[in-house]
Amino acid sequence: MESAMDSLSLSRMEPNPTYGVEQRLLAALKVQGVQTMEQLASLQPTVSWAQVFLAIDRLSRSGLVFLRREGGGRYSVSLNRRDGGTT
């Protein structure tokens, strides 16, 4: 029981690496505008494509980014402007 509590305490103290990826992706979209998922992944050389994919999925589900299917298995990612006041 004590070891389970120790690991729980450690997990709370460790930073969430996905949070950092999400913040970097949002910053890249703010500066560079619409990007494909592949372009965003290439901007994050220290993380795997799977981590970028999961971060984009989480951002999309939370409504912070918008995904558009471009065809041929490609998707573009943009900031969701619905919270910006003007449409």
matplotlib code that plots the C-alpha trace (Angstrom):
import matplotlib.pyplot as plt

x = [0.0, 2.8, 4.5, 1.3, 1.0, 4.6, 4.1, 0.9, 2.8, 5.6, 3.2, 1.6, 5.0, 6.2, 5.4, 2.9, 5.0, 1.9, 0.9, 4.2, 3.6, 0.1, 1.4, 4.1, 1.6, -0.7, 2.2, 3.2, -0.3, -0.5, 2.7, 2.6, -1.1, -2.7, -0.4, -0.7, -0.3, 3.0, 4.3, 3.4, 5.2, 8.3, 8.3, 8.6, 11.8, 12.1, 8.7, 7.3, 4.7, 2.4, 2.7, 2.0, -1.0, -2.4, -1.8, -3.7, -6.5, -6.8, -6.7, -9.4, -11.6, -11.3, -12.2, -8.9, -8.0, -10.0, -9.1, -10.0, -9.6, -7.6, -7.8, -5.3, -5.1, -3.9, -5.4, -4.8, -4.9, -5.8, -6.6, -10.3, -11.4, -14.9, -13.7, -12.1, -15.3, -15.6, -16.5]
y = [0.0, 2.4, 1.9, 2.6, 5.9, 6.7, 6.2, 8.3, 11.2, 10.9, 10.9, 14.1, 15.8, 14.8, 17.2, 16.0, 15.8, 15.9, 19.3, 20.7, 19.3, 20.7, 24.2, 24.1, 23.0, 25.8, 28.3, 27.0, 27.3, 30.9, 31.9, 29.9, 29.5, 26.4, 23.4, 19.7, 17.2, 16.2, 19.8, 20.1, 16.8, 18.0, 21.1, 18.8, 16.8, 15.8, 13.9, 11.0, 11.4, 9.4, 12.0, 14.8, 12.9, 12.3, 16.0, 17.1, 14.7, 16.1, 19.7, 18.9, 17.2, 20.2, 22.5, 24.4, 23.3, 22.5, 19.5, 19.5, 16.5, 17.5, 14.2, 11.5, 10.8, 14.3, 16.6, 20.3, 21.7, 25.3, 27.2, 27.2, 30.9, 30.4, 31.6, 34.7, 36.7, 37.3, 34.6]
z = [0.0, 0.9, -2.5, -4.3, -2.4, -3.2, -6.9, -6.8, -5.2, -7.7, -10.7, -9.4, -9.1, -12.6, -15.4, -18.0, -21.2, -23.4, -21.9, -23.2, -26.6, -26.7, -25.7, -28.4, -31.1, -30.1, -30.3, -33.7, -35.0, -33.7, -35.4, -38.6, -39.2, -40.7, -40.8, -41.8, -39.1, -40.7, -40.7, -37.0, -36.2, -38.0, -35.8, -32.7, -33.3, -29.7, -29.5, -31.5, -34.3, -32.0, -29.2, -31.6, -32.9, -29.4, -28.5, -31.6, -30.9, -27.3, -28.6, -31.2, -28.6, -26.3, -29.1, -29.2, -32.7, -35.8, -38.1, -41.8, -44.0, -47.1, -48.9, -49.5, -45.8, -45.0, -42.4, -41.8, -38.3, -37.4, -34.3, -33.6, -33.9, -32.5, -29.1, -30.6, -30.7, -34.4, -37.0]

ax = plt.figure().add_subplot(projection="3d")
ax.plot(x, y, z, "-o")
ax.set_aspect("equal")
plt.show()
